[in-house]
Amino acid sequence: MTTPAAAEPGPPLSAWERRRLRGIERGLQTSRARQRRLLLCAGLDAAALALLAAGVFLALPWLFAACVVGNLAVCAHLDNGCRTTRGGNPWPR
């Protein structure tokens, strides 16, 4: 029985490849702050959907409130994606 090609070790990684993989790994780790931010985003999303439903079925001012909360939710989601690690850009050149 022969060993599959995927099991054969390749050449060792260069320094920039190790840094890049370490940056990706750090980004995948969950922390308390990241969990709180996820909870905040989920709460804002739920509030925006509830206010949107109330605005459609009950009264127009609820629809305006849904737009405001929806914009806050979008800002929270976008702010989460554009943060870099404390060491700077996680993608070295």
Secondary structure, DSSP 8 states (H G I E B T S, - for coil): ----GGGS--S---HHHHHHHHHHHHHHS--HHHHHHHHHHHHHHHHHHHHHHHHHHT-HHHHHHHHHHHHHHHHHHHHHHT--BTTB-SS--
